[in-house]
Amino acid sequence: MFDLNQFSLKDKIAIVTGGGRGIGQAIAFGLAKAGAKVVITSRKINDLEATAQEIKAAGGEALPLQSHLGKYEEIQKMINAVLEKYKRIDILVNNAGASPAMASVLDSDERLWDTIMNLNLKGVY
């Protein structure tokens, strides 16, 4: 098992996209346990708030910020909120992504393709 005592992120500012559930949530828990102040973001505020409460209950610091990473103006708003509160960003985990269930690419259309590309490619930008 990995020893977090050798991996201190004390007072580092970390953003985890897709941090409200799944892999992003697990990453957020690990970063907080290592001492980072964790900003979690996704479209689902209820998931974010529940995750933030769990991190805080374990003695960590978490800031839930609702944001749609496929929309540039929402990314800017989220980044500005982080910089206003913490003045810097030390760690960025680009975890959010989408892969809608489709039987075939023939089931897709341009709107769905644009949605996926905006999140999976532009969201990292």
DSSP file (Angstrom, degrees, kcal/mol; ACC not computed):
  #  RESIDUE AA STRUCTURE BP1 BP2  ACC     N-H-->O    O-->H-N    N-H-->O    O-->H-N    TCO  KAPPA ALPHA  PHI   PSI    X-CA   Y-CA   Z-CA
    1    1 A M              0   0    0      0, 0.0     2,-0.2     0, 0.0     0, 0.0   0.000 360.0 360.0 360.0 144.8    0.0    0.0    0.0
    2    2 A F        -     0   0    0      1,-0.1     2,-0.8     2,-0.0     3,-0.1  -0.515 360.0-134.5 -73.3 133.6    1.2    3.5   -0.8
    3    3 A D    >   -     0   0    0     -2,-0.2     3,-1.6     1,-0.1     4,-0.1  -0.804  13.7-166.8 -94.0 105.6    2.4    5.5    2.3
    4    4 A L  G >  S+     0   0    0     -2,-0.8     3,-1.6     1,-0.3    -1,-0.1   0.660  80.0  77.6 -67.6 -15.1    0.8    9.0    2.1
    5    5 A N  G 3  S+     0   0    0      1,-0.3    -1,-0.3     3,-0.1     3,-0.2   0.769  95.3  49.2 -64.4 -23.2    3.2   10.2    4.8
    6    6 A Q  G <  S+     0   0    0     -3,-1.6     2,-0.3     1,-0.2    -1,-0.3   0.386 106.0  62.5 -91.5   2.3    5.9   10.3    2.1
    7    7 A F    <   +     0   0    0     -3,-1.6     2,-0.5    -4,-0.1    -1,-0.2  -0.652  69.6 176.2-131.5  73.4    3.7   12.3   -0.3
    8    8 A S        +     0   0    0     -2,-0.3    27,-0.2    -3,-0.2    26,-0.1  -0.687  19.3 168.9 -89.3 129.1    2.8   15.6    1.3
    9    9 A L    >   +     0   0    0     25,-3.4     3,-2.7    -2,-0.5    28,-0.2  -0.066  22.7 171.5-117.8  28.1    0.7   18.1   -0.6
   10   10 A K  T 3  S-     0   0    0     24,-0.3    26,-0.2     1,-0.3    25,-0.1  -0.149  70.2  -7.0 -49.4 123.0    0.2   20.3    2.4
   11   11 A D  T 3  S+     0   0    0     24,-1.9    -1,-0.3     1,-0.2     2,-0.2   0.538  94.6 141.2  66.2  11.2   -1.5   23.6    1.4
   12   12 A K    <   -     0   0    0     -3,-2.7    25,-3.2    23,-0.1     2,-0.6  -0.578  52.0-127.5 -76.0 147.8   -1.2   22.9   -2.3
   13   13 A I  E     -a   37   0A   0     -2,-0.2    78,-2.4    23,-0.2    77,-2.1  -0.883  31.1-175.5-101.5 119.2   -4.2   24.0   -4.3
   14   14 A A  E     -ab  38  91A   0     23,-2.7    25,-3.7    -2,-0.6     2,-0.5  -0.944  15.4-159.9-120.5 135.0   -5.7   21.3   -6.5
   15   15 A I  E     -ab  39  92A   0     76,-2.4    78,-3.1    -2,-0.4     2,-0.5  -0.955   8.3-171.1-108.6 130.7   -8.5   21.4   -9.0
   16   16 A V  E >   -ab  40  93A   0     23,-2.9    25,-2.1    -2,-0.5     3,-0.8  -0.963  11.3-150.7-122.0 112.7  -10.2   18.1   -9.9
   17   17 A T  E 3  S+a   41   0A   0     76,-2.4    78,-0.3    -2,-0.5    25,-0.2  -0.577  86.8  22.2 -79.8 147.2  -12.6   18.2  -12.8
   18   18 A G  T >  S+     0   0    0     23,-2.2     3,-0.7    -2,-0.2     6,-0.4   0.850  84.8 148.1  64.9  33.4  -15.4   15.6  -12.6
   19   19 A G  T <   +     0   0    0     22,-1.5    23,-0.1    -3,-0.8    -2,-0.1   0.374  43.3  81.0 -85.5   4.0  -14.6   15.5   -8.9
   20   20 A G  T 3  S-     0   0    0     21,-0.3     2,-0.3     1,-0.1    -1,-0.2   0.660 103.3  -4.1 -86.0 -15.9  -18.1   14.7   -7.6
   21   21 A R  S X> S+     0   0    0     -3,-0.7     4,-1.2    30,-0.0     3,-0.7  -0.976 103.8  14.6-162.8 170.9  -18.1   11.0   -8.2
   22   22 A G  H 3> S-     0   0    0     -2,-0.3     4,-2.1     1,-0.2     5,-0.2  -0.198 119.2  -9.4  61.4-141.0  -16.2    8.1   -9.6
   23   23 A I  H 3> S+     0   0    0      1,-0.2     4,-2.4     2,-0.2    -1,-0.2   0.887 136.4  54.3 -61.0 -42.2  -12.5    8.4  -10.4
   24   24 A G  H <> S+     0   0    0     -3,-0.7     4,-2.4    -6,-0.4    -1,-0.2   0.890 108.0  49.9 -60.8 -40.0  -12.5   12.1   -9.9
   25   25 A Q  H  X S+     0   0    0     -4,-1.2     4,-2.5    -7,-0.4    -1,-0.2   0.922 110.4  49.7 -63.9 -44.3  -14.0   11.8   -6.4
   26   26 A A  H  X S+     0   0    0     -4,-2.1     4,-2.2     1,-0.2    -2,-0.2   0.895 111.2  49.4 -62.6 -40.3  -11.3    9.2   -5.5
   27   27 A I  H  X S+     0   0    0     -4,-2.4     4,-2.7     2,-0.2     5,-0.2   0.923 110.1  51.1 -63.4 -44.2   -8.6   11.5   -6.7
   28   28 A A  H  X S+     0   0    0     -4,-2.4     4,-2.4     1,-0.2    -2,-0.2   0.909 109.6  50.2 -60.5 -43.0  -10.0   14.4   -4.7
   29   29 A F  H  X S+     0   0    0     -4,-2.5     4,-2.5     1,-0.2    -1,-0.2   0.926 112.3  47.7 -60.4 -44.8  -10.1   12.2   -1.6
   30   30 A G  H  X S+     0   0    0     -4,-2.2     4,-1.5     2,-0.2    -2,-0.2   0.907 112.0  48.2 -64.5 -43.4   -6.5   11.2   -2.1
   31   31 A L  H  <>S+     0   0    0     -4,-2.7     5,-2.5     2,-0.2    -1,-0.2   0.910 113.3  48.1 -63.4 -42.2   -5.3   14.7   -2.7
   32   32 A A  H ><5S+     0   0    0     -4,-2.4     3,-1.7     1,-0.2    -2,-0.2   0.907 108.9  53.1 -65.2 -41.3   -7.1   16.0    0.4
   33   33 A K  H 3<5S+     0   0    0     -4,-2.5    -1,-0.2     1,-0.3    -2,-0.2   0.829 106.1  54.5 -62.8 -30.8   -5.7   13.2    2.5
   34   34 A A  T 3<5S-     0   0    0     -4,-1.5   -25,-3.4    -5,-0.2   -24,-0.3   0.451 130.1 -96.6 -82.8  -0.4   -2.2   14.2    1.3
   35   35 A G  T < 5S+     0   0    0     -3,-1.7   -24,-1.9     1,-0.3    -3,-0.2   0.414  75.8 140.6 106.4  -1.6   -3.0   17.8    2.6
   36   36 A A      < -     0   0    0     -5,-2.5     2,-0.7   -26,-0.2    25,-0.6  -0.403  55.6-123.6 -74.0 150.7   -4.1   19.6   -0.6
   37   37 A K  E     -ac  13  61A   0    -25,-3.2   -23,-2.7   -28,-0.2     2,-0.5  -0.877  39.6-147.9 -88.9 116.9   -6.9   22.1   -0.6
   38   38 A V  E     -ac  14  62A   0     23,-2.5    25,-2.5    -2,-0.7     2,-0.6  -0.781  20.3-165.6-104.7 127.2   -9.2   20.5   -3.2
   39   39 A V  E     -ac  15  63A   0    -25,-3.7   -23,-2.9    -2,-0.5     2,-0.4  -0.944  15.8-165.5-102.5 121.3  -11.5   22.3   -5.6
   40   40 A I  E     -ac  16  64A   0     23,-2.0    25,-2.9    -2,-0.6     2,-0.4  -0.905   8.0-177.5-111.3 138.2  -13.9   19.9   -7.2
   41   41 A T  E     +ac  17  65A   0    -25,-2.1   -23,-2.2    -2,-0.4   -22,-1.5  -0.986  17.9 125.0-138.1 144.7  -15.9   20.8  -10.2
   42   42 A S  E     - c   0  66A   0     23,-0.8    25,-2.6    -2,-0.4    26,-0.0  -0.935  64.9 -92.7-171.6-176.9  -18.6   19.2  -12.4
   43   43 A R  S    S+     0   0    0     -2,-0.3     2,-1.0    23,-0.2    25,-0.1   0.703 104.3  78.1 -81.5 -19.4  -22.1   20.0  -13.6
   44   44 A K     >  -     0   0    0      1,-0.2     4,-1.8    23,-0.1     3,-0.3  -0.759  56.1-176.8-101.6  95.8  -23.8   18.2  -10.8
   45   45 A I  H  > S+     0   0    0     -2,-1.0     4,-2.9     1,-0.2     5,-0.2   0.824  80.5  59.7 -62.4 -34.7  -23.7   20.4   -7.7
   46   46 A N  H  > S+     0   0    0      1,-0.2     4,-2.1     2,-0.2    -1,-0.2   0.921 107.3  46.0 -62.0 -43.2  -25.4   17.8   -5.4
   47   47 A D  H  > S+     0   0    0     -3,-0.3     4,-2.3     2,-0.2    -1,-0.2   0.910 113.7  50.2 -63.1 -41.9  -22.6   15.3   -6.1
   48   48 A L  H  X S+     0   0    0     -4,-1.8     4,-2.8     1,-0.2    -2,-0.2   0.923 110.4  48.4 -63.1 -45.5  -20.0   18.0   -5.5
   49   49 A E  H  X S+     0   0    0     -4,-2.9     4,-2.2     2,-0.2    -1,-0.2   0.893 111.8  49.6 -64.5 -39.7  -21.5   19.1   -2.2
   50   50 A A  H  X S+     0   0    0     -4,-2.1     4,-1.9    -5,-0.2    -1,-0.2   0.917 113.1  46.8 -65.2 -42.5  -21.7   15.6   -0.9
   51   51 A T  H  X S+     0   0    0     -4,-2.3     4,-2.3     2,-0.2    -2,-0.2   0.919 111.1  51.6 -64.6 -43.8  -18.1   14.9   -1.8
   52   52 A A  H  X S+     0   0    0     -4,-2.8     4,-2.6     1,-0.2    -2,-0.2   0.897 108.5  52.0 -60.5 -40.6  -17.0   18.2   -0.2
   53   53 A Q  H  X S+     0   0    0     -4,-2.2     4,-2.6     2,-0.2    -1,-0.2   0.897 109.0  50.0 -63.2 -40.2  -18.8   17.2    3.0
   54   54 A E  H  X S+     0   0    0     -4,-1.9     4,-1.3     2,-0.2    -2,-0.2   0.911 111.6  48.4 -64.4 -41.6  -17.0   13.9    3.1
   55   55 A I  H  <>S+     0   0    0     -4,-2.3     5,-2.7     1,-0.2     3,-0.3   0.927 113.6  46.7 -63.8 -44.6  -13.6   15.5    2.6
   56   56 A K  H ><5S+     0   0    0     -4,-2.6     3,-1.8     1,-0.2    -2,-0.2   0.891 107.9  55.9 -65.3 -39.4  -14.4   18.1    5.3
   57   57 A A  H 3<5S+     0   0    0     -4,-2.6    -1,-0.2     1,-0.3    -2,-0.2   0.792 105.8  52.8 -63.2 -27.1  -15.6   15.4    7.7
   58   58 A A  T 3<5S-     0   0    0     -4,-1.3    -1,-0.3    -3,-0.3    -2,-0.2   0.373 129.8 -97.2 -88.7   4.3  -12.2   13.6    7.2
   59   59 A G  T < 5S+     0   0    0     -3,-1.8    -3,-0.2     1,-0.3    -2,-0.1   0.531  85.1 121.2  95.8   6.8  -10.4   16.8    8.2
   60   60 A G      < -     0   0    0     -5,-2.7     2,-0.5    -6,-0.2    -1,-0.3  -0.355  60.9-116.2 -95.8 178.3   -9.7   18.1    4.7
   61   61 A E  E     +c   37   0A   0    -25,-0.6   -23,-2.5    -2,-0.1     2,-0.4  -0.972  35.4 171.0-118.1 130.3  -10.6   21.3    2.8
   62   62 A A  E     -c   38   0A   0     -2,-0.5   -23,-0.2   -25,-0.2   -25,-0.0  -0.999  20.2-163.0-142.1 141.0  -12.8   21.2   -0.2
   63   63 A L  E     -c   39   0A   0    -25,-2.5   -23,-2.0    -2,-0.4     2,-0.5  -0.967  14.6-152.0-122.9 112.1  -14.5   23.8   -2.4
   64   64 A P  E     +c   40   0A   0      0, 0.0     2,-0.5     0, 0.0   -23,-0.2  -0.737  16.8 179.7 -86.2 127.0  -17.3   22.6   -4.7
   65   65 A L  E     -c   41   0A   0    -25,-2.9   -23,-0.8    -2,-0.5     2,-0.3  -0.968  22.3-138.5-130.1 117.4  -17.8   24.7   -7.8
   66   66 A Q  E     +c   42   0A   0     -2,-0.5     2,-0.3   -25,-0.2   -23,-0.2  -0.561  38.8 154.1 -73.0 131.9  -20.4   23.8  -10.4
   67   67 A S        -     0   0    0    -25,-2.6     2,-0.7    -2,-0.3   -23,-0.1  -0.963  42.5-138.1-161.0 140.3  -19.1   24.2  -13.9
   68   68 A H    >   -     0   0    0     -2,-0.3     3,-1.8     3,-0.2     6,-0.3  -0.909  15.9-160.1-101.2 111.0  -19.7   22.9  -17.4
   69   69 A L  T 3  S+     0   0    0     -2,-0.7    -1,-0.1     1,-0.3     6,-0.0   0.541  85.6  68.3 -74.9  -5.3  -16.3   22.3  -19.0
   70   70 A G  T 3  S+     0   0    0      1,-0.1     2,-0.5    53,-0.1    -1,-0.3   0.456  91.7  70.9 -86.0  -1.1  -17.7   22.3  -22.5
   71   71 A K  S X> S-     0   0    0     -3,-1.8     4,-1.7     1,-0.1     3,-1.1  -0.944  70.7-155.3-121.9 110.5  -18.4   26.0  -22.1
   72   72 A Y  H 3> S+     0   0    0     -2,-0.5     4,-2.5     1,-0.3     5,-0.2   0.846  93.0  56.4 -53.7 -41.7  -15.4   28.3  -22.0
   73   73 A E  H 3> S+     0   0    0      1,-0.2     4,-1.9     2,-0.2    -1,-0.3   0.838 107.0  50.1 -64.4 -31.4  -17.1   31.1  -20.1
   74   74 A E  H <> S+     0   0    0     -3,-1.1     4,-2.1    -6,-0.3    -1,-0.2   0.854 108.6  52.1 -73.5 -34.4  -18.0   28.6  -17.3
   75   75 A I  H  X S+     0   0    0     -4,-1.7     4,-2.7    -7,-0.3     5,-0.2   0.941 110.3  48.7 -62.8 -46.9  -14.3   27.4  -17.1
   76   76 A Q  H  X S+     0   0    0     -4,-2.5     4,-2.7     1,-0.2    -2,-0.2   0.905 110.5  50.9 -59.6 -42.9  -13.2   31.1  -16.8
   77   77 A K  H  X S+     0   0    0     -4,-1.9     4,-1.9     2,-0.2    -1,-0.2   0.909 111.9  47.2 -62.0 -42.8  -15.7   31.7  -14.1
   78   78 A M  H  X S+     0   0    0     -4,-2.1     4,-2.1     2,-0.2    -2,-0.2   0.934 113.0  47.8 -65.2 -47.0  -14.5   28.7  -12.1
   79   79 A I  H  X S+     0   0    0     -4,-2.7     4,-2.7     1,-0.2     5,-0.2   0.912 110.7  52.1 -61.3 -43.3  -10.8   29.5  -12.5
   80   80 A N  H  X S+     0   0    0     -4,-2.7     4,-2.3    -5,-0.2    -1,-0.2   0.890 108.3  51.3 -60.8 -39.4  -11.5   33.1  -11.4
   81   81 A A  H  X S+     0   0    0     -4,-1.9     4,-1.9     2,-0.2    -1,-0.2   0.896 111.2  47.9 -64.8 -39.8  -13.3   31.9   -8.3
   82   82 A V  H  X>S+     0   0    0     -4,-2.1     4,-3.2     2,-0.2     5,-0.6   0.937 113.6  46.6 -65.5 -46.4  -10.3   29.6   -7.4
   83   83 A L  H  X5S+     0   0    0     -4,-2.7     4,-1.4     1,-0.2    -2,-0.2   0.857 110.5  53.3 -66.3 -34.6   -7.8   32.4   -8.0
   84   84 A E  H  <5S+     0   0    0     -4,-2.3    -1,-0.2    -5,-0.2    -2,-0.2   0.914 118.3  35.4 -64.9 -41.8   -9.9   34.9   -6.0
   85   85 A K  H  <5S+     0   0    0     -4,-1.9    -2,-0.2    -5,-0.2    -3,-0.2   0.919 136.8  17.1 -78.6 -44.8  -10.1   32.5   -3.0
   86   86 A Y  H  <5S-     0   0    0     -4,-3.2    -3,-0.2    -5,-0.2    -2,-0.2   0.600  85.2-136.9-110.4 -14.5   -6.6   30.8   -3.1
   87   87 A K  S  <<S+     0   0    0     -4,-1.4     2,-0.3    -5,-0.6    -4,-0.2   0.372  77.8  36.3  74.2  -4.6   -4.5   33.2   -5.4
   88   88 A R        -     0   0    0     -6,-0.4     2,-0.4     0, 0.0    -2,-0.1  -0.982  65.8-134.2-163.6 168.8   -2.9   30.3   -7.2
   89   89 A I        +     0   0    0     -2,-0.3   -75,-0.1     1,-0.1     3,-0.1  -0.989  20.7 171.0-132.9 124.2   -3.4   26.8   -8.7
   90   90 A D        +     0   0    0    -77,-2.1     2,-0.4    -2,-0.4   -76,-0.2   0.763  68.0  30.1-101.0 -33.1   -0.7   24.2   -8.0
   91   91 A I  E     -b   14   0A   0    -78,-2.4   -76,-2.4     2,-0.0     2,-0.4  -0.991  57.9-172.3-134.8 134.3   -2.3   21.0   -9.3
   92   92 A L  E     -b   15   0A   0     -2,-0.4     2,-0.7   -78,-0.2   -76,-0.2  -0.978   2.9-169.4-129.4 120.0   -4.9   20.4  -12.1
   93   93 A V  E     -b   16   0A   0    -78,-3.1   -76,-2.4    -2,-0.4     2,-1.7  -0.913   8.6-159.3-108.9 106.0   -6.4   17.0  -12.7
   94   94 A N        +     0   0    0     -2,-0.7   -78,-0.1     1,-0.2    30,-0.1  -0.599  40.2 139.9 -85.0  79.8   -8.3   17.0  -16.0
   95   95 A N        +     0   0    0     -2,-1.7    -1,-0.2   -78,-0.3   -77,-0.2   0.758  30.1 103.8 -95.4 -29.7  -10.5   14.0  -15.2
   96   96 A A        +     0   0    0     -3,-0.3     2,-0.3   -55,-0.1   -78,-0.1  -0.222  42.8 139.9 -61.9 142.7  -13.9   15.1  -16.6
   97   97 A G        -     0   0    0     26,-0.0     2,-0.4   -79,-0.0    19,-0.0  -0.974  36.5-134.2-171.2 166.6  -15.0   13.5  -19.8
   98   98 A A        +     0   0    0     -2,-0.3    22,-0.1    18,-0.2    21,-0.0  -0.988  19.8 168.3-135.8 144.2  -17.9   12.0  -21.7
   99   99 A S        -     0   0    0     -2,-0.4     3,-0.1    21,-0.0    -2,-0.0  -0.570  26.7-153.4-150.7  79.2  -18.4    8.9  -23.7
  100  100 A P        -     0   0    0      0, 0.0     2,-0.4     0, 0.0    -2,-0.0  -0.212  27.2-103.0 -60.9 144.5  -22.1    8.4  -24.3
  101  101 A A        +     0   0    0      2,-0.0     2,-0.4     0, 0.0     3,-0.1  -0.536  52.3 162.7 -69.7 122.3  -23.4    4.9  -24.8
  102  102 A M        -     0   0    0     -2,-0.4     3,-0.1     1,-0.1     6,-0.0  -0.997  40.5-144.2-139.4 141.2  -24.0    4.3  -28.5
  103  103 A A  S    S-     0   0    0     -2,-0.4     2,-0.3     1,-0.2    -1,-0.1   0.839  88.5  -2.1 -70.4 -32.0  -24.4    1.0  -30.4
  104  104 A S    >   -     0   0    0     -3,-0.1     3,-2.1     1,-0.1    -1,-0.2  -0.989  68.6-112.3-155.8 153.8  -22.6    2.5  -33.4
  105  105 A V  G >  S+     0   0    0     -2,-0.3     3,-1.6     1,-0.3    -1,-0.1   0.758 115.3  70.8 -60.2 -22.7  -21.1    5.8  -34.5
  106  106 A L  G 3  S+     0   0    0      1,-0.3    -1,-0.3    -4,-0.0    -3,-0.0   0.696  88.5  62.5 -67.1 -17.7  -24.0    5.8  -37.0
  107  107 A D  G <  S+     0   0    0     -3,-2.1    -1,-0.3     2,-0.0    -2,-0.2   0.519  93.0  87.4 -81.9  -5.7  -26.2    6.5  -34.0
  108  108 A S    <   -     0   0    0     -3,-1.6     2,-0.3    -4,-0.2     3,-0.0  -0.360  58.1-165.4 -88.1 168.4  -24.4    9.8  -33.4
  109  109 A D     >  -     0   0    0     -2,-0.1     4,-2.4     1,-0.0     5,-0.2  -0.896  40.0 -93.1-143.3 175.9  -25.1   13.2  -34.9
  110  110 A E  H  > S+     0   0    0     -2,-0.3     4,-2.8     1,-0.2     5,-0.2   0.867 121.4  55.2 -62.9 -37.6  -23.2   16.4  -35.2
  111  111 A R  H  > S+     0   0    0      2,-0.2     4,-2.1     1,-0.2    -1,-0.2   0.935 110.8  44.4 -61.6 -46.4  -24.7   17.9  -32.0
  112  112 A L  H  > S+     0   0    0      2,-0.2     4,-2.4     1,-0.2    -2,-0.2   0.915 113.0  51.9 -64.1 -43.3  -23.6   14.9  -29.9
  113  113 A W  H  X S+     0   0    0     -4,-2.4     4,-2.7     1,-0.2     5,-0.2   0.924 109.9  49.0 -58.4 -46.0  -20.2   14.9  -31.6
  114  114 A D  H  X S+     0   0    0     -4,-2.8     4,-2.7     2,-0.2    -1,-0.2   0.896 110.0  51.9 -62.0 -40.6  -19.8   18.6  -30.7
  115  115 A T  H  X S+     0   0    0     -4,-2.1     4,-1.7     2,-0.2     5,-0.2   0.935 112.5  44.9 -61.1 -47.2  -20.8   18.0  -27.1
  116  116 A I  H  X S+     0   0    0     -4,-2.4     4,-3.0     1,-0.2     5,-0.4   0.924 115.4  46.8 -63.8 -45.6  -18.3   15.2  -26.7
  117  117 A M  H  X>S+     0   0    0     -4,-2.7     4,-2.0     1,-0.2     5,-1.9   0.890 108.9  55.0 -66.3 -39.4  -15.5   17.2  -28.4
  118  118 A N  I  <>S+     0   0    0     -4,-2.7     5,-0.7    -5,-0.2    -1,-0.2   0.893 118.8  33.9 -61.4 -39.0  -16.2   20.4  -26.4
  119  119 A L  I  <5S+     0   0    0     -4,-1.7     4,-0.5     3,-0.2     5,-0.2   0.954 123.8  40.0 -80.2 -53.5  -15.9   18.5  -23.1
  120  120 A N  I  <5S+     0   0    0     -4,-3.0    -3,-0.2    -5,-0.2    -2,-0.2   0.821 132.6  18.7 -72.8 -32.1  -13.2   15.9  -23.9
  121  121 A L  I >X5S+     0   0    0     -4,-2.0     4,-0.8    -5,-0.4     3,-0.6   0.855 131.1  37.4-103.4 -54.1  -10.9   18.1  -25.9
  122  122 A K  I 34<S+     0   0    0     -5,-1.9     3,-0.3     1,-0.2    -3,-0.2   0.805 106.8  67.1 -72.8 -27.9  -11.7   21.8  -25.2
  123  123 A G  T 34<S+     0   0    0     -5,-0.7    -1,-0.2    -4,-0.5    -3,-0.1   0.815  99.2  52.0 -61.5 -30.0  -12.4   21.2  -21.5
  124  124 A V  T <4        0   0    0     -3,-0.6    -1,-0.2     1,-0.2    -2,-0.2   0.823 360.0 360.0 -73.3 -32.5   -8.7   20.4  -21.0
  125  125 A Y     <        0   0    0     -4,-0.8    -1,-0.2    -3,-0.3    -2,-0.2   0.486 360.0 360.0 -65.3 360.0   -7.7   23.6  -22.7
